Amino acid sequence: MAEDRTDIASEGASKGTPSLADFVASVSGDSAIRVEESLGNGFVRLRVGEAERRQAKHDIRCAEDVVIEMLRNSRDAGAHTIFVATNREGDERSIVMIDDGSGLPDSMRKKIFDARVTSKLDSVHMDRWGVHGRGMALFSIRENSKSSDVMASGVGLGSSIRVVSDTTALTERKDQSTWPTIGRGDEGEPRLRGPKNIIRTSCEFALEERGVCEVFLGSAAEVLATMRALTNESPDRSRLLFVDDINAVRVIDRPAVAGDAHELSSIAESLGLYISERTAHRILAGQIKPLRSVANRLTHQGGTPGPREIDLTRDRRGLRISKDDTEEFARIMERDFSLLSERYYLALAGDPRISVSHDKVVVTFDLEKED
């Protein structure tokens, strides 16, 4: 490779175009390690690592993107139950994702954040958010955050991953407290309405993956209280009465092992959930109520006795089109929309939405708007 660079430099100098050495000398920092070769006239060929880094920066644009990528990662790890604990202090946003998926061996705790590392060698997952399984999601998260760590995991034991971001660098929606409401689209299909914040992102995932994953969203204390409640309700709770090594216990069951507040706060910290002993006492005393799953909270109208459940699975359409065909049609529509986007400087806010009724097919393009 060194010989190639020498040849390029000589050839560039003989033709009067900037050589690689000239190019490197003209810029500062670590440019030399980011450029594979100079192509002349200011053009360069980036090294693979630098190209991946730039792609990763593009993949994650806001805190909500971090949440959806982590949720998809848990789902693809075979998780049935996912806990999302999130908190903001000043300009720092922390997101902790805990699941009962396949988990990781100790040797992979650091490597899982490297580019192109994936357990899906022979398959990728296509969903409403695009392709998943390229081995770029966690790498993209690491490149866009202050820190990203596997706090707890083990083969067959699930995982806890903690990500901390700087909200001045990785932005998020201003309103992070409002829950979405369920409305109806043009053809009667259920549709969420409200700010596209972390809550709505979690809700959209939970509804899309209902029957596959159950998602719980709240503070660290609420998540811990919920984990303890679910474990204590399980029929095989007795298996946790005598635990010699807590690292051999499923990650989501570990808070239920704690016998006192000090032990609970210590276990919580090992999962990336930081609470005081006073808060731990409140959890043990039952003063912090367990969370309802986000899907369960959405499908019930709160504040009135006997809440009416909204049936999200009822099919009100006559004509049915398979999911694969709908997704392919949406991709075609998105490609053809470029005619308008180029002429009128329009940008799509998301994928085209396909609504099907007994006598019509409606395609809806949501345009990007400034906050």
N, C-alpha and C positions, 0 to 999 in steps of 0.2 A: 504493500500500500504506500510505503514511503517513496518507492521508485515512481509510482503513479503521480504522486504529488509533485515530485521533482520535474517530471516530464511536463506536467501541466503548467508549472511555473515557467519553465524554459520556453514552452510553446507560446504562452501568453505574452512573455516579454518580447519574443521575436515578432509577434504580430502587432505589437503596440497596444494590446489590451491589458487590463489590470491582471497581474498574476495573483495566485492564491496568497503568496507572501505579501504582495502589495495590499490585497484586500484585508488580510488579517491585521496588517500594520495600520490600516486606516480606521479600524474600529477598536473599541475598548472592550474590557471584560474578558469573557470566556468564548469569544467568537470562534477561535481556532478549533475548539472542541465541538462546536455546533455545526461547522461547515465541512462537508465531505469534499467538495471541489468548487472552484470558481469556473463559471461558464462564460465569463467575459461580459463587458457592458453592464456591470452591476448585478448580474444574475449569478446565483450560487445554487448548488445542490445541497440541501440539508442532510445531516446524518439522520438515521432512522430514529434515534432517541430524541432528537430535537423536534422532528416532525410529530412524533407521538406526544411529546409534551405540549406542543401547540394545539394538537387535536383535543387533548385532555382539557386544556383551558377553555376550549370552545364548548365541549360537551356539558360542562357544569357552569351555569350562568347565575344561579341563585340558590338560596338555601332550600327552596322547594325541590329543586333538581336533585340535591343531595338526598333528601328524604325518599323520593320516588326510586332512585337508584338503589338505595339501601333496602327498601321494601322489596324490590324485584330480586335483589341478591338473596334475601332471606327466602322468598318464595322458591327460587330456583334451587336453593339448598334443601328443599323438601319440608320447609317449616309449615306447621298447621296453626301455630299460635305465635303472634309477633307483638312485642311491646315496644312502643316508641315513647321515650322520655325526653322531653326537650325543655330547655330553659335558656333565658337570655339575661346576662348581667352586663350592663354597659354596652359596649360594642362587641361583646363576645357571645356567640350562639353555640350551645352544646346540644348535640343530638346523640342519644344512646339507643341503639337498636338491639333488642334481645329476642332470640327466637329459639325454637325447639327443633331446628333443622339438623343437618348431618354433621355440622361442626367441623373443626380443623385439627389436624395434628400439630403438635408444638412447633415442628420444623417449618410450618407454613404461616405462622403468625405474622411475620414480617413480609414474606415473599408474596402473600396474597394481594399486597398493594402495588406490586410491580406490574408493568405493562405486559399484556398478552398472557397473563396467568389466569387460567380457567380450568374448571373441572368438567366442562362440557366440550370434550374433544370432538365428539361425533354429532353434536346437536347444538342448535341455538334456539332461543325462544323469541318468537315474534308476537308482540302484543300491541296494544294501542299506543304504547310509548316508543315503539320501534323495535330494533333488534337488540337482543340481550344474549350474551354468551361470547363476546369478542375478547373478554379478558381486559376490558378497558374501564369498567365502571368504578371499581375501587381505586384504580390508578388515577382516574380523573378526579375523584373525590380528594385523594391525597394531594394532588397538584393544586387544588383550589382551597385547601383548608390550612389552618395553623397546625393542627395535629390530627392524626387518625391512627387509632390503636385497637387491636383485638385485646379486650380486657380479660375475657374468659372464654374458653372453648375446650373442645376435646372431641375426638371421633365419636359420633353418635350422641353427643351431649348438648348440641346446640352451641350458640355463640352469643357474645355480647361485644358489640363494636361501638366505640365512642369517637365522635368527630367533633372538633371544635373549629369554628370559623370566625373570621373577623368580618363583621357586618358592614364595615366601611369598604372592604374589598370584595366580599361576596354578598351581594345585596339580598334583601328579602322584602316581602310585602309589609307595608306599614301596619296594617291591621292583622295581628296574629292571634286575636282572641275570638273573633266571630265564627260561629259554626254555620255551615251552609244549610240551606233548606232544600227540600225536594219539591221540584215543580214538574211540569209536564211539557214536553216538546210539542212540535206542530202536530205530531201524529199520536200524541198520548203517551209517548215513552217517558220514563222517569229521567229527570235531568236535575243536576245540582245547580243551585244558584247561590252566589255569594263571592266574596273576595277569594282569589286563587292563592290562599296562604297555605301554611303547613297543614292546618287542620283539613282544609278541603282536599289537598293532595292525598292525605291519608284516607279520607273518606272515599275519594274516587277509586283508589286502589282497592279498598276493602269491598266496595260494591262490585267492582270488576272481577275480583277474585273470590266472591262469596261462594261458600261451599268448598273452597280450597284453603284459604287463610282466614283467620280471625284476628283482627287488629285492635289493640288497645292503645289509646293515646292519652298522655297526661304528664303530670310532674313526676319527679323521681319518687317522691313519697307515695303518690297515688299508684304508680306502677308497682312499687314494692308491696303495697297493701293488696293489690290485685293478684300478684304472683303468689303471695302467701295464701290468699283465700282460695284460689283455684287449686293449688297443691293440696291444701287441707281438705278440700271437697272431693279429691280423687279417691277412688276405692282402694288404691294400694298405698295410702298414706303411711301405713305401718312400716314400710321399708325405710323410712327416714328416722325411725326412732333411735336406731343405733348406727351412727355414721362415723367411721374411722377416718376417712379421707374425703373432705368436702369436694375436692377436685374430681372425684369419681361420680359425683351427683350431677344430674342434669342441671344446666345453668338456670333454667326457669324455676327449678325446685329449691335452689340454694337458700333463698330468703326464709323459707319455711323451716329450715334446720335450726335457725337461731333460737336460743333459749332465753336471751335477755337483750336489752337495748344495746349494750356494748357490742355484743356479737353480731347483732343485726346491722349496726352501722359499719362494722368491719367488713361483713359480707357485701353490703351495698357498695362500699368503696371498691372492692375487688371487681365489681361488675361495672364500675364507672358511674355509679349513682352516689352522689355525695350528699349525705344528710347528717344532721346533728344527732347526738344521743337523745336529746329532748324530742325530736321528731320521731326517732325510733321508738321511744316510749309511747308516743301517741298512736303509732301503727300497732304496737302490741296490745294497746288498750282498746283497740277498735274505734278510735276517734277519727281515723281517716278512712272513709268509705271506699271500697273497691270500685273500680271503673266498670261501666258497661262497655261492651265492644262498640266501636264507632258505627258499625252497621246497625246494631241494635238501638243505639241512641238516635240515629237518623230516621229509622223506620217507625219511631213512636213519636207522637205529638206530646211533648212535655207540658206540665202545668195543669192538666185536667185529670180527674179520676178516670180510671179505665181507659188508658190511651188507645187510640185506634191505630192498628198496624196498617201500614201502607204496603201493599203487595207489590214488591219489585220484580217478582218472577213471573207474574201473570202476563201472558202474551195477548195483546190486544190487536195484533195484526192478522190480516187474512193471508196475504202473500208472505212466504218465508224465503229468505235468501241466506245461504250458508255464510258463516263468519269469514271463511277464507275468501269467498267471492266478494263479499262486502269490502274486505280489506284491500283486495286487489283493485276493485273499482275505485275505492277512495284514493289509492296511489295514482291511478290513471287521471282522476279528476284533479289531484294536486299538481301533477305534471302539466296538464293542459291549462291550469289556471295561470301559468307563466305568461300566457298571451296578455292577460289583463295586468298582471303585476309589472311587466316590462313597460307597458304603454301608460299606465296610470300610477306607477310607483306605489303599488300596494304590497302588503306583506301579510301572510296568514298568521293568525294567532295560535293555530293548532291544526291538526289533521281535519280534512273535510268530514262532515258528519252525514251519514246516510240514514234516512228515515224511510221505512217501507210500510205502506198500508195496502189495503186490498185492491186499490185501483191507481196507486201512484208511487213513484220513487222520488224522494226529495233530497237534494244535495245542498247542504248548508256550509258556506264558507265564512268563518269568523275572522274578521280583519283585526290586525294588531292595532291597539290603541295605546296612547301614552297614559301613564298613571295620572 
